[in-house]
Amino acid sequence: MTFQPPQPFAPHTRTSPLTAPWEPIYADVREDRWVLGLEAREAHANSRGGPHGGLIAALADNAMGLSCGVRMRREGLAFNGFVTVSLGVDYLAAPSLGQWLEFDTDFIKPGKSLCYAEATVRADGKPVARARGTFKVV
């Protein structure tokens, strides 16, 4: 049986060499933000058999940066990308393989030189991490 992501998630089109081994990654592109998601699999595991904290941090960073772009466009602010200046993650619970992980940016404050964002990471709907990022506007 092939995994089917929840609606309205579709394959994530903004791939990178870092995330390539983690595919498939899915995206729900909304009018105010991007929400990323994936089914936690063996390729995402740490030595204890659960999704690695680095995976959680990297995908939260990705979702927040993409969401900053959406917000900047909506507010008519000029930008040509973002560079992560600061990233913090608080791990609240341990997700398990087989769970649906969702990276949802729920706060964005854009500016001319910096954009601030916060995200909640959920495993099957339950919060497992909170992330905060500061992004330099390029």
N, C-alpha and C positions, 0 to 999 in steps of 0.2 A: 504494500500500500504506500503510495506517495503522499508525503506531507502536504497538506493544504493550509496556508496561513489563514487566519481569520479575515473576514471582509472588513474594510476595503483594502487590505494590504496587497501590494503587487511587488514584483522583483525590484530591488533597489538598483537604480541606474548609475549612481555615483560611486563606482568601484575604485579601489586603490590596491597597490601591491600588498599593503598591510592586511586588508580585509579579505583579499582573494581566497586564502585558505579557509576562511570562515563561511563562505557562501554555502547555501543561499541566504542572503540577507534581504529583508523585505522593508518596504516603506509605505507609509500612509501620508501622502503630501496633502496637507490641509491649507486653507487660505491664510492661517496665522502661524504655522509651524510644520516641521517634519516630525513624524514619529517613526522610529525604526523598530524592527522586530526580527527575531529569529527563534527557531526551535533549538534549544540547547542540546548539542550532540557531543560525541566523543572528541571531536576536533577542538572543542571549546573547553575541555576539562583541564583542571589542575591535578596535582599528584594525589589529591584526596577524592577525585572523581566527581567534582562539581564544577560548574562554570568558573573559569579563572577570573580573578579580580581585574586583571589587565584587559581582558575582553570587555568587561563591563565598563571600565574607565574609557577605553578607546571608542566604544560605540556611543557612550553618553557624550563624549567630546564631539564626535561626528554629528550627532543629532542636534546638539546645541549650536554648533557652528552653522549648520545648514539652516536652522531656525532663525539665527541672527540675520542671515541673508534674506529670508522671507520678510522679516519685520522691517529691515532697512528699505527694501523695495516698496513696501506698503507705505512707508513714511516719506518716500521720495529722497532718501539719503544716498549719496554717491558712495560706491565701494567697488573694489575689484578683488574681493576675497577677504579671508581672515587668517590670522595666525594666532594660535593659542598662546596666551601670555601666562595664564595661571589655570590650573585644574585641580579641584579638590573633590574627593569622593568619600562619603561615609557609607560603610557597608552595614546594613541593618539586619539582614538575615541571609542565610545560605540557600541560594537556589539549587535545584537539582537538574540533572540531565533529563531530557524529555519535556521539560517545561517550556512554555512560550515566554520569552523575555521581550519586554517592550520598553523602549527608551523614549520617554515623552517629556519634551521641554515644556515646562509650565510657567516660566517667567523669563521675559526678555526685556532688557532695557538698552536700546540702541543709542549711540552717540556718534559724533563725527570722527572720533579717534579710537574709541573703545566701545565694545558691546558686551554687556553682562547677561548671563543666562543661568538658569537652574533647571535641573531635570530630575524626574523620578523614574527609577528603573523598577519595573514590576515583573514578577514571575507568576504566571497564571493569575494576574490581577492583584497580587499582594506585593506591597513595596519591599524591595530587597536592598535598595541603595538610593542615596541622594547625591547629586553631583552639582558643582558650581564651576562655572568657567568665565574667564575674562578673555576676550578676543580683541586683538589689535586689528583695526580696520585698515586694509591695504588700499 
